[in-house]
Amino acid sequence: MPTFEDPAQDADELGEAARGLAYATRHISVPEDTYRVLGSMHYALTSVQQSLRQLADWHERHSPFAATDDGNRTAGQEHAAKASGWLTIAAASMDQVVQLVMAAQSENGRIAWQPEPSPLDRVLQERSASLDPETPATGEAREDARPRLQ
């Protein structure tokens, strides 16, 4: 459970949840779940983006207190400023990722997932197609099933 107060613990939990999701999405047994998964991923990515911005701001605000291990405050402040800059760029880069996930979710929402035919269903469809001069996919007569005039 998120603490909403301990960023280190919540970041660890996010890492484990992301690892679990990466494992779970290898096989999706209920196609309709993809819409929910994409929605949750959109929400998570937006939250990560917000966290990156907040970390960038934190580094910027706290840079006057930064120093290196040997006490060099100037170098520490430079590192804090660079960290803030990289985090700002990372947050801005997330905009494209968030938009792409939203686009994928929108397209996914237009899909009416059909059940996968069983092996018996496939055999019956093939048998039916071989007996019926009309192809089931297009409704057009098969060329070899038309009577030939001589």
C-alpha positions, 0 to 999 in steps of 0.5 A, spaced: 500 500 500 502 506 498 504 511 504 503 517 501 508 520 505 514 516 504 517 517 497 522 512 498 518 506 500 512 508 495 518 509 489 520 501 491 513 499 491 512 503 484 518 499 482 515 492 484 508 494 481 511 495 474 515 489 475 509 485 476 505 488 470 511 487 466 510 480 468 503 479 467 502 483 460 506 477 457 499 473 457 493 477 457 487 472 457 481 477 457 482 482 451 477 487 454 482 488 460 487 491 455 483 498 456 483 498 463 490 496 463 492 502 458 488 506 463 491 505 469 498 505 465 496 512 463 494 514 470 501 511 473 505 515 467 502 521 469 503 520 476 511 519 474 511 525 470 508 529 476 514 526 481 519 527 476 517 535 476 517 535 483 523 532 484 526 537 479 523 543 483 526 539 489 533 539 487 532 546 484 530 549 491 535 545 495 541 546 491 544 551 496 545 546 501 548 541 496 555 539 497 560 533 494 562 528 499 569 532 500 565 538 502 565 542 495 559 546 495 560 549 488 560 542 485 554 540 489 550 546 487 552 544 480 550 537 481 544 539 484 542 544 478 544 539 473 540 533 476 534 538 476 535 540 469 535 532 467 529 531 471 525 537 468 527 534 461 525 527 463 518 530 465 517 534 459 519 527 455 514 524 458 508 528 455 509 524 448 509 518 452 503 519 455 500 522 449 502 516 445 498 511 451 492 515 450 492 514 443 493 507 444 487 507 449 483 511 444 484 506 439 483 500 443 477 502 446 474 502 439 475 494 438 470 489 440 474 483 441 471 477 439 473 470 442 478 466 439 475 460 435 476 453 438 480 448 434 473 444 432 470 451 430 476 452 425 475 445 422 467 446 421 468 453 418 473 450 413 469 444 412 463 449 411 467 454 406 469 448 402 461 446 401 459 453 400 460 456 394 460 463 397 466 465 401 464 467 408 469 472 409 467 476 403 460 473 401 463 473 394 462 467 390 469 463 389 471 463 382 472 455 382 465 454 384 462 458 378 459 454 373 463 455 367 460 456 360 463 452 354 
